[in-house]
Amino acid sequence: MQANNNRRLYWCKNIRLTGLLMMFWFFVSFGVSFYARELNFDFFGWPFSFWMAAQGSPLVYVVIIAIYARYMERLDVAHGFDESED
């Protein structure tokens, strides 16, 4: 019974993080593109909407992946699912 509760808690935390990161991804992908005309200011000498499409969005995606990988590594260790060699 303890193992089932541990797995359920693990997956609940995993799904919660995934949902949060997906909402952030949606905002970066759709939100910035949808409001591109309102985001008309210079950022490092370029229009912000152009910069987000060319540089910002891919950087945000890499950060999202890094956050997920780091959090899941810690979650694996905390719940005993890590694959490290002892």
VENSULZI-V381127 format. One record per residue. N is the residue number from 0. SS is DSSP state (h for helix, s for strand, l for the rest). PSI is psi in whole degrees, -180 to 180 (none if undefined). Layout:
BEGIN
N_SS_PSI / N_SS_PSI
END
This chain:
BEGIN
0_l_-39 / 1_h_-40 / 2_h_-39 / 3_h_-41 / 4_h_-38 / 5_h_-44 / 6_h_-41 / 7_h_-44 / 8_h_-41 / 9_h_-48 / 10_h_-32 / 11_h_-44 / 12_h_-39 / 13_h_-47 / 14_h_-39 / 15_h_-46 / 16_h_-43 / 17_h_-44 / 18_h_-43 / 19_h_-46 / 20_h_-33 / 21_h_-37 / 22_h_-42 / 23_h_-43 / 24_h_-43 / 25_h_-44 / 26_h_-45 / 27_h_-42 / 28_h_-52 / 29_h_-44 / 30_h_-48 / 31_h_-40 / 32_h_-40 / 33_h_-38 / 34_l_27 / 35_l_-37 / 36_l_-34 / 37_l_-21 / 38_l_45 / 39_l_79 / 40_l_158 / 41_s_138 / 42_s_110 / 43_l_36 / 44_l_1 / 45_s_155 / 46_s_139 / 47_h_-41 / 48_h_-40 / 49_h_-43 / 50_h_-42 / 51_h_-39 / 52_h_-39 / 53_h_-39 / 54_h_-44 / 55_h_-47 / 56_h_-49 / 57_h_-36 / 58_h_-40 / 59_h_-39 / 60_h_-41 / 61_h_-40 / 62_h_-41 / 63_h_-44 / 64_h_-41 / 65_h_-42 / 66_h_-46 / 67_h_-46 / 68_h_-43 / 69_h_-45 / 70_h_-42 / 71_h_-32 / 72_h_-45 / 73_h_-38 / 74_h_-40 / 75_h_-45 / 76_h_-43 / 77_h_-31 / 78_h_5 / 79_l_25 / 80_l_12 / 81_l_156 / 82_l_25 / 83_l_149 / 84_l_123 / 85_l_none
END
